[in-house]
Amino acid sequence: MDTLLPVASGSAAGPLTADELRELYSLMVAVRHLDTSAIAWQRQGIIPGYAPELGQEAAQVGSGYAVDTTRDFVFPTYREMGVARTMGVDMVAYMSTHKATWHGGLYNPMESRLAPIQAVVAGSVLHAVGWAHGQTLDKKDGVALTYFGDGASSQGDVHEAMNFAAVMKAPVVFFVQNNGWAISVPTERQVAGGSVAARAAGYGMPALKIDGDDVVAVLEATRRAFAHARSGNGPVLIEAMTYRRGPHSTSDDPGRYRSLDEERDGAGTDPLERLRQRLLADGIADEALFAEALAAAKAEEEQIRTGIQALGSRPGTEMFDLVFQETTPALQAQAANWREESEHV
């Protein structure tokens, strides 16, 4: 872990217990299996599209595990399925966005503490800062955790969010998953200086650059950042160095911009296998536990797939109820026609 600026010490949790390490492994297995299954669902026509996260399980599970859902709030992009699963979000409701049944997910953001899925690149960071500033104004101790990638870090919204958060000392943790690729462009070709974390110094903000494939390192860094922000010290930037082992989305062909050899060389050690070897070396898990975790993941995936297939389409008339504050006479007539037609279907 590289600390580019000091992070204040706080009441971060102590060392992980054996039970917590085993839970982290089970979560990563569940996320890995659901992620690879979602790609298969897209190929089978069950969902029209999906943004894979193969190789980023440690970054997502580790950071999501640090969230206190009684007071904190998470602002995701379209690639935080692992965070949602770790936080206990209903995964059928989450995947409804990828089913194109409902934009942003059918889950309740207020109950789950996970904001709606954000498809606008870097859009979630502004929402996070606004919510965090509200915590300051209300004299509450919640912390906002917001995600974005190395590609999104070049968006102007990120500058605005970081500058405002730093000036106002908003309790925000900016979590960058640097997976090496901004869709088809490698990090070195779109991040000046090669490090997103290094930019934090320009805002007077502490930053942690961590091994994003080590779930324990990710969890410890995120807890440390939460303690810093919760203590009134302002925002923290975490850059988790990981690797996107698959395509940017199910409509992407990574073979057009990188070879299989480049992918294998850049990916490094599989984060799931890395934790598995640690558990074996520490004597706190065995093959039986690994088999049990995989069996549970397969059973869960079957339930989620069945739930997704059962999702019906949303009525088209909802656009008149939810999109427009004041509808024109023409739109009112159109809505009435749609409702009449739907009653006769």
C-alpha positions as CSV (number, residue, x, y, z in Angstrom):
1,M,0.0,0.0,0.0
2,D,1.3,3.4,-1.0
3,T,0.2,6.4,1.0
4,L,0.6,9.5,-1.2
5,L,-0.6,11.8,1.6
6,P,-1.2,10.8,5.2
7,V,-4.5,9.3,6.1
8,A,-5.6,10.2,9.7
9,S,-5.8,7.3,12.1
10,G,-9.3,6.5,13.3
11,S,-11.5,3.8,14.8
12,A,-11.0,1.3,11.9
13,A,-11.7,-2.3,12.7
14,G,-9.0,-4.6,13.9
15,P,-7.5,-7.7,12.1
16,L,-9.9,-9.9,10.3
17,T,-11.0,-13.1,12.0
18,A,-11.0,-16.5,10.4
19,D,-14.7,-16.4,10.0
20,E,-14.5,-13.1,8.2
21,L,-11.8,-14.4,5.8
22,R,-13.9,-17.4,5.0
23,E,-16.9,-15.1,4.4
24,L,-14.9,-13.0,2.0
25,Y,-13.9,-16.1,0.1
26,S,-17.5,-17.3,-0.2
27,L,-18.6,-13.8,-1.3
28,M,-15.9,-13.7,-4.0
29,V,-17.0,-17.2,-5.2
30,A,-20.6,-16.1,-5.4
31,V,-19.7,-12.9,-7.3
32,R,-17.4,-14.8,-9.7
33,H,-20.0,-17.4,-10.5
34,L,-22.8,-14.9,-10.9
35,D,-20.6,-12.7,-13.1
36,T,-19.6,-15.5,-15.5
37,S,-23.2,-16.8,-15.5
38,A,-24.5,-13.3,-16.5
39,I,-22.3,-13.4,-19.6
40,A,-23.8,-16.8,-20.5
41,W,-27.3,-15.3,-19.9
42,Q,-26.6,-12.6,-22.4
43,R,-25.4,-15.1,-25.0
44,Q,-28.6,-17.1,-24.3
45,G,-30.9,-14.1,-24.8
46,I,-32.0,-14.0,-21.1
47,I,-30.6,-10.5,-20.7
48,P,-29.6,-8.1,-23.6
49,G,-26.4,-6.7,-22.1
50,Y,-24.0,-6.9,-19.2
51,A,-20.7,-5.3,-18.0
52,P,-18.4,-8.1,-16.7
53,E,-16.1,-7.7,-13.8
54,L,-13.9,-10.8,-14.0
55,G,-10.7,-10.1,-12.1
56,Q,-12.2,-7.3,-10.0
57,E,-13.9,-9.4,-7.4
58,A,-11.4,-8.6,-4.6
59,A,-11.7,-4.8,-5.3
60,Q,-15.4,-4.9,-5.1
61,V,-16.0,-7.4,-2.3
62,G,-13.3,-5.9,-0.1
63,S,-14.6,-2.4,-0.5
64,G,-18.2,-3.3,-0.2
65,Y,-17.5,-5.3,3.0
66,A,-16.3,-2.1,4.7
67,V,-19.7,-0.3,4.3
68,D,-21.8,0.3,7.3
69,T,-25.3,0.0,5.9
70,T,-26.9,1.7,8.9
71,R,-25.4,5.0,8.0
72,D,-23.2,5.0,4.8
73,F,-24.3,5.2,1.2
74,V,-22.8,3.7,-1.9
75,F,-22.9,5.3,-5.4
76,P,-22.1,2.7,-8.1
77,T,-21.4,2.6,-11.8
78,Y,-22.8,-0.1,-14.1
79,R,-20.0,-2.5,-13.1
80,E,-20.5,-2.9,-9.3
81,M,-22.4,-6.2,-9.1
82,G,-19.9,-7.5,-6.6
83,V,-20.4,-4.5,-4.4
84,A,-24.2,-5.0,-4.5
85,R,-23.9,-8.7,-3.7
86,T,-21.6,-8.0,-0.8
87,M,-24.0,-5.4,0.6
88,G,-26.9,-7.9,0.5
89,V,-28.8,-6.3,-2.3
90,D,-31.5,-8.4,-3.9
91,M,-29.8,-9.6,-7.0
92,V,-32.9,-10.2,-9.1
93,A,-33.8,-6.6,-8.4
94,Y,-30.3,-5.5,-9.2
95,M,-30.1,-7.5,-12.5
96,S,-33.4,-6.0,-13.7
97,T,-31.4,-3.2,-15.2
98,H,-29.4,-5.6,-17.3
99,K,-32.7,-7.3,-18.2
100,A,-33.8,-3.8,-19.4
101,T,-36.8,-4.2,-17.2
102,W,-36.1,-1.1,-15.1
103,H,-33.4,1.5,-15.3
104,G,-31.3,1.8,-12.2
105,G,-32.5,-1.4,-10.6
106,L,-35.7,-2.5,-8.9
107,Y,-34.2,-2.6,-5.4
108,N,-34.9,0.1,-2.8
109,P,-31.9,2.5,-2.6
110,M,-32.9,3.8,0.8
111,E,-33.2,0.4,2.3
112,S,-30.2,-1.2,0.7
113,R,-28.0,2.0,0.9
114,L,-27.0,1.5,-2.7
115,A,-27.9,4.3,-5.1
116,P,-29.4,3.3,-8.5
117,I,-27.0,1.9,-11.0
118,Q,-25.4,4.8,-12.9
119,A,-24.8,4.4,-16.6
120,V,-23.4,7.9,-17.1
121,V,-19.6,7.7,-17.0
122,A,-18.4,9.4,-13.7
123,G,-22.0,10.6,-13.0
124,S,-22.1,8.8,-9.6
125,V,-19.2,10.9,-8.1
126,L,-21.2,14.1,-8.2
127,H,-24.2,12.4,-6.5
128,A,-21.9,11.0,-3.8
129,V,-20.4,14.4,-3.0
130,G,-23.9,16.0,-2.8
131,W,-25.1,13.3,-0.4
132,A,-21.9,13.5,1.7
133,H,-22.2,17.3,2.0
134,G,-25.7,16.8,3.2
135,Q,-24.4,14.6,6.0
136,T,-22.1,17.5,7.0
137,L,-24.9,20.0,7.0
138,D,-27.1,17.6,9.0
139,K,-24.3,16.9,11.4
140,K,-24.5,13.1,10.7
141,D,-21.6,10.7,10.4
142,G,-22.4,8.8,7.2
143,V,-19.8,8.4,4.5
144,A,-20.3,8.2,0.8
145,L,-18.4,5.6,-1.2
146,T,-18.4,6.2,-4.9
147,Y,-16.9,4.1,-7.7
148,F,-15.4,4.9,-11.0
149,G,-12.7,3.6,-13.3
150,D,-9.4,4.9,-14.7
151,G,-11.2,5.9,-17.9
152,A,-13.8,7.8,-16.0
153,S,-11.2,9.6,-14.0
154,S,-10.6,11.8,-17.1
155,Q,-14.1,13.2,-17.0
156,G,-14.6,16.8,-15.8
157,D,-17.2,15.6,-13.3
158,V,-14.5,13.9,-11.3
159,H,-12.5,17.2,-11.0
160,E,-15.6,19.1,-9.9
161,A,-16.5,16.4,-7.4
162,M,-13.0,16.1,-5.9
163,N,-12.5,19.8,-5.7
164,F,-15.9,20.5,-4.0
165,A,-15.4,17.6,-1.6
166,A,-11.9,18.7,-0.6
167,V,-12.9,22.3,-0.1
168,M,-16.0,21.4,1.9
169,K,-14.4,18.5,3.7
170,A,-17.2,16.2,2.6
171,P,-17.0,12.7,3.9
172,V,-16.5,10.9,0.6
173,V,-14.3,7.9,-0.3
174,F,-13.5,8.0,-4.0
175,F,-12.8,4.4,-5.1
176,V,-11.0,4.0,-8.4
177,Q,-10.8,0.6,-9.9
178,N,-7.9,0.9,-12.2
179,N,-8.4,-2.2,-14.3
180,G,-5.9,-1.1,-17.0
181,W,-8.4,-0.3,-19.7
182,A,-10.7,2.6,-20.5
183,I,-12.8,0.4,-22.8
184,S,-10.1,-0.1,-25.5
185,V,-7.5,2.4,-24.4
186,P,-4.8,1.4,-21.9
187,T,-4.3,3.5,-18.8
188,E,-0.9,4.9,-19.9
189,R,-2.5,6.4,-22.9
190,Q,-5.3,8.3,-21.1
191,V,-4.1,9.0,-17.5
192,A,-1.4,11.6,-17.6
193,G,1.4,10.5,-15.2
194,G,0.0,7.0,-15.0
195,S,-1.6,7.3,-11.6
196,V,-5.1,8.6,-10.6
197,A,-4.1,8.6,-6.9
198,A,-1.3,11.1,-7.6
199,R,-3.9,13.6,-8.6
200,A,-5.3,13.8,-5.1
201,A,-2.4,15.9,-4.0
202,G,-3.7,18.7,-6.2
203,Y,-6.8,18.8,-4.1
204,G,-5.0,18.5,-0.7
205,M,-6.6,15.1,-0.4
206,P,-5.0,12.0,1.0
207,A,-4.7,9.0,-1.3
208,L,-4.0,5.3,-1.0
209,K,-2.7,3.3,-4.0
210,I,-3.3,-0.4,-3.2
211,D,-3.2,-3.9,-4.6
212,G,-6.7,-4.3,-5.9
213,D,-6.4,-8.1,-6.3
214,D,-5.8,-8.6,-2.5
215,V,-9.2,-8.5,-0.9
216,V,-7.7,-8.1,2.6
217,A,-5.6,-5.1,1.5
218,V,-8.7,-3.6,-0.1
219,L,-10.8,-4.0,2.9
220,E,-8.2,-2.6,5.3
221,A,-7.6,0.4,3.1
222,T,-11.3,1.1,2.7
223,R,-11.9,0.9,6.4
224,R,-9.0,3.2,7.0
225,A,-10.4,5.7,4.5
226,F,-13.9,5.5,6.1
227,A,-12.4,6.2,9.5
228,H,-10.6,9.2,8.1
229,A,-13.7,10.6,6.4
230,R,-16.0,9.8,9.3
231,S,-13.8,11.7,11.7
232,G,-14.4,15.0,9.9
233,N,-11.1,15.0,8.0
234,G,-12.6,15.2,4.5
235,P,-12.4,12.9,1.5
236,V,-9.9,10.2,0.6
237,L,-9.0,8.7,-2.8
238,I,-8.3,5.0,-3.2
239,E,-6.8,3.7,-6.4
240,A,-7.1,-0.1,-6.5
241,M,-4.8,-1.6,-9.1
242,T,-6.5,-4.5,-10.7
243,Y,-7.1,-5.9,-14.2
244,R,-10.2,-6.3,-16.4
245,R,-9.8,-9.9,-17.5
246,G,-12.8,-9.9,-19.9
247,P,-14.4,-7.5,-22.3
248,H,-15.7,-4.0,-21.3
249,S,-19.2,-5.2,-22.0
250,T,-20.9,-8.2,-23.7
251,S,-20.9,-6.1,-26.9
252,D,-17.1,-5.5,-26.8
253,D,-14.4,-7.6,-28.5
254,P,-11.2,-7.2,-26.5
255,G,-9.3,-9.1,-29.2
256,R,-9.4,-5.9,-31.3
257,Y,-7.1,-4.0,-29.0
258,R,-5.2,-6.6,-27.0
259,S,-3.9,-10.1,-27.5
260,L,-4.5,-13.1,-25.3
261,D,-0.8,-13.0,-24.4
262,E,-1.1,-9.4,-23.3
263,E,-4.2,-10.2,-21.3
264,R,-2.5,-13.1,-19.5
265,D,0.6,-11.1,-18.8
266,G,-1.3,-8.1,-17.5
267,A,-3.8,-10.0,-15.4
268,G,-1.4,-11.4,-12.9
269,T,-2.6,-13.8,-10.1
270,D,-6.3,-14.5,-10.0
271,P,-7.7,-12.7,-6.9
272,L,-9.9,-15.6,-6.0
273,E,-7.0,-18.1,-6.2
274,R,-4.9,-15.7,-4.2
275,L,-7.3,-15.7,-1.3
276,R,-7.7,-19.5,-1.6
277,Q,-4.0,-20.0,-1.2
278,R,-3.9,-17.7,1.8
279,L,-6.7,-19.5,3.5
280,L,-4.9,-22.8,2.9
281,A,-1.6,-21.5,4.1
282,D,-3.1,-20.1,7.3
283,G,-4.9,-23.4,8.0
284,I,-8.4,-21.8,8.2
285,A,-10.0,-23.4,5.2
286,D,-9.9,-26.7,3.3
287,E,-11.2,-28.2,0.1
288,A,-14.5,-29.0,1.8
289,L,-15.2,-25.3,2.5
290,F,-14.2,-24.4,-1.1
291,A,-16.6,-27.0,-2.5
292,E,-19.3,-25.8,-0.2
293,A,-18.8,-22.2,-1.3
294,L,-19.1,-23.2,-5.0
295,A,-22.2,-25.3,-4.4
296,A,-23.9,-22.4,-2.6
297,A,-22.9,-20.0,-5.5
298,K,-24.4,-22.4,-8.1
299,A,-27.6,-22.7,-6.1
300,E,-27.8,-19.0,-5.8
301,E,-27.2,-18.4,-9.4
302,E,-30.0,-20.8,-10.3
303,Q,-32.5,-18.9,-8.1
304,I,-31.4,-15.5,-9.6
305,R,-31.6,-16.8,-13.2
306,T,-35.2,-18.1,-12.5
307,G,-36.1,-14.7,-10.9
308,I,-34.8,-12.8,-13.9
309,Q,-36.6,-14.9,-16.4
310,A,-39.8,-14.3,-14.5
311,L,-39.5,-10.5,-14.7
312,G,-42.1,-9.1,-17.0
313,S,-41.7,-5.9,-19.0
314,R,-42.7,-2.6,-17.4
315,P,-45.8,-0.9,-18.8
316,G,-45.0,1.7,-21.3
317,T,-47.3,4.2,-19.7
318,E,-44.9,4.6,-16.8
319,M,-42.9,7.0,-18.9
320,F,-45.8,9.5,-18.5
321,D,-45.9,9.0,-14.8
322,L,-42.2,9.1,-14.1
323,V,-40.5,11.1,-16.9
324,F,-42.6,14.2,-17.3
325,Q,-43.4,16.6,-14.5
326,E,-46.1,18.3,-16.6
327,T,-47.4,16.5,-19.7
328,T,-48.6,18.4,-22.8
329,P,-52.2,17.7,-24.0
330,A,-50.7,15.6,-26.9
331,L,-48.8,13.4,-24.4
332,Q,-51.9,13.1,-22.2
333,A,-53.9,11.9,-25.2
334,Q,-51.1,9.5,-26.1
335,A,-51.0,8.1,-22.5
336,A,-54.8,7.7,-22.5
337,N,-54.6,5.7,-25.8
338,W,-51.8,3.5,-24.4
339,R,-53.7,2.8,-21.3
340,E,-56.9,1.9,-23.2
341,E,-55.0,-0.4,-25.6
342,S,-53.2,-2.1,-22.6
343,E,-56.6,-2.9,-21.0
344,H,-57.7,-4.8,-24.1
345,V,-54.4,-6.9,-24.4
